Amino acid sequence: MTDILSLLVKHHRNGDEFAKLMQDTADNRFDDNFWSLWEKWIEPVLGKHPKIADLGCGPGALIKRLRRRYPTAMLTGVEYAPYMLKALDHAESEVVIHDLHQSDLSIEDNSQDAMTFIHSVHELIYPTRALQSVYRCLKSGGRCLIIDWVRVPLKDYLSDSARMYNQADIFSDEITHTQLHDVFHHFTEHNRYTTEDIDWLLDTVGFKTLERTIYQNKQFALWVVEKQ
Ligand SMILES: C[S@@+](CC[C@H](N)C(=O)[O-])C[C@H]1O[C@@H](n2cnc3c(N)ncnc32)[C@H](O)[C@@H]1O
């Protein structure tokens, strides 16, 4: 059995620092475009006291914003990494400690108005169980918003100014073997699935895709899908 926690620790480098980075950069992920998308596709399916589950919720940046927006909502954060669980405010949502590779997610069938899966699918070695859980837990007509990295060529991946290393760096005499290992390790992890891979997975699980957008130099994609 693969040790998922060791893989996560390697991917996140320093867990506590990564949890802080997720908090510090949250306004970029949950910006005006995010909330416009939310109002267009997710808000219309929310009940009076919405039930929303956030998969791979990290330190709870989205949960915190949802709690402000929907004070009476039943929010659930699903997370597995101990350093994320430590950073999460357990008063703001139910917290389910769960490895998303497993199928026994303890959320009731057909219970959720909406679910979110933000920048977490690329961290899963196999996302089938998690996507099947989303389908099982959503109400009929419930919607899931997925946003994530998708596969791009190495040249484009290294041209993003947010990268720790750029195109020239990987050929430089200065870069160490450890740093090269880190660059290429993260390249494969951030490039795990193509947009078409996710399309196919979502179709096969049974979702209807309502919106699909590829953006920021084709590095990211978002989907709004509905349980039929
Ligand atoms: C890049 S972070 C994004 C966090 C959060 N969604 C946000 O946007 O602020 C990805 C999160 O998914 C979680 N994650 C990755 N693999 C997981 C798994 N197998 N089970 C549960 N959570 C997982 C990580 O621990 C991490 O908190």
PDBQT file of the ligand as one rigid body, heavy atoms in Angstrom, charges set to zero:
ROOT
HETATM    1  C1  LIG A 301      -2.848  22.587  -3.087  1.00  0.00    +0.000 C 
HETATM    2  S1  LIG A 301      -3.702  22.234  -1.608  1.00  0.00    +0.000 S 
HETATM    3  C2  LIG A 301      -5.211  23.159  -1.849  1.00  0.00    +0.000 C 
HETATM    4  C3  LIG A 301      -5.938  23.436  -0.548  1.00  0.00    +0.000 C 
HETATM    5  C4  LIG A 301      -7.279  24.141  -0.679  1.00  0.00    +0.000 C 
HETATM    6  N1  LIG A 301      -8.204  23.416  -1.538  1.00  0.00    +0.000 N 
HETATM    7  C5  LIG A 301      -7.118  25.551  -1.162  1.00  0.00    +0.000 C 
HETATM    8  O1  LIG A 301      -7.263  25.797  -2.371  1.00  0.00    +0.000 OA
HETATM    9  O2  LIG A 301      -6.826  26.420  -0.337  1.00  0.00    +0.000 OA
HETATM   10  C6  LIG A 301      -4.266  20.559  -1.867  1.00  0.00    +0.000 C 
HETATM   11  C7  LIG A 301      -4.885  19.945  -0.631  1.00  0.00    +0.000 C 
HETATM   12  O3  LIG A 301      -5.392  18.647  -0.919  1.00  0.00    +0.000 OA
HETATM   13  C8  LIG A 301      -5.070  17.791   0.163  1.00  0.00    +0.000 C 
HETATM   14  N2  LIG A 301      -4.969  16.404  -0.300  1.00  0.00    +0.000 N 
HETATM   15  C9  LIG A 301      -4.105  15.908  -1.207  1.00  0.00    +0.000 A 
HETATM   16  N3  LIG A 301      -4.244  14.580  -1.323  1.00  0.00    +0.000 NA
HETATM   17  C10 LIG A 301      -5.226  14.217  -0.457  1.00  0.00    +0.000 A 
HETATM   18  C11 LIG A 301      -5.814  12.980  -0.102  1.00  0.00    +0.000 A 
HETATM   19  N4  LIG A 301      -5.396  11.837  -0.658  1.00  0.00    +0.000 N 
HETATM   20  N5  LIG A 301      -6.802  12.981   0.793  1.00  0.00    +0.000 NA
HETATM   21  C12 LIG A 301      -7.228  14.140   1.369  1.00  0.00    +0.000 A 
HETATM   22  N6  LIG A 301      -6.710  15.353   1.091  1.00  0.00    +0.000 NA
HETATM   23  C13 LIG A 301      -5.706  15.394   0.188  1.00  0.00    +0.000 A 
HETATM   24  C14 LIG A 301      -3.706  18.292   0.603  1.00  0.00    +0.000 C 
HETATM   25  O4  LIG A 301      -3.346  17.845   1.893  1.00  0.00    +0.000 OA
HETATM   26  C15 LIG A 301      -3.874  19.788   0.502  1.00  0.00    +0.000 C 
HETATM   27  O5  LIG A 301      -4.395  20.341   1.675  1.00  0.00    +0.000 OA
ENDROOT
TORSDOF 0
